Amino acid sequence: KEGASDLLNVAIIPRARLNPYNKIDAELLTRRPDIKVAEYRVRSNSALIGSSMAELYPSFSLFGNIGFNTNNAAGSWVSGSDSLGVAVGPAFSWNIFQYDRIKNQIRLQDAVFEESLVNYNKSVLSAVSEVSNALDGYIYTQKQQVEINKAVDATVRAFNISVVQYNDGLVSYQRLLTTVEKLTSTQDRYATINGTLSLQTIALYKALGGGWQISKGKSYLSEETVARMKETVDWDKYLDANMTRLPEGIQ
């Protein structure tokens, strides 16, 4: 079949290239969609408090309109006999007799704001917990992988020894089958550990919000963006040829 040869070059279990001891920028957590939603909800509720408090104070406004007063039929040209009407004046309003209602509304908005703030903190703590669990899971699974790899090597040596002994007539065929069974069981556990290691990497990527990649050594601006920026501003040395080097003093 077409593409069958390509499938033979693909590993069944992808291997993750991850160093769990690298520092993780805490700002990655703020990019998570659930934390962004919680943050915007806090901002919105905070703004609603100010909007409710504004009703405690008087408001002033100016209004005005201008137009023609005419008796001409619809669609006719405006004649010189039509009068020009202009209305201009200030407006004043103050809910002085509804203070209790407004204050209760402010208290309600403040309670909603505090609730959203608690939910935001809860979302951040949950995200930190997910990242920590994913990192710990990856580290411990990686240690298990090292030990299981040693066990696989030991069972392979035992199998080779059993084959030599069986060929020399020193052990029975049942003994040889026993070593094969142990070898197969150990290799299955090793394959399971490899799969778990990849799943832990996926869990970490998901906990950090996803949608990002390591940008070190890669272009941080597209060619279209660079061309547009250079059309209006002389960036001089601040934009290198490959867009991979940040200016001095910027980390």
LINWOGI-V873011 format. One record per helix or strand. SS is the DSSP state (a for helix, b for strand). FROM is the first residue (numbers start at 1). LEN is the number of residues. If there is no record, write none. Layout:
BEGIN
{{SS:FROM:LEN} {SS:FROM:LEN}}
END
This chain:
BEGIN
{{a:4:4} {a:26:6} {a:33:22} {b:59:11} {b:83:11} {a:96:72} {a:173:35} {a:223:10} {a:236:3}}
END
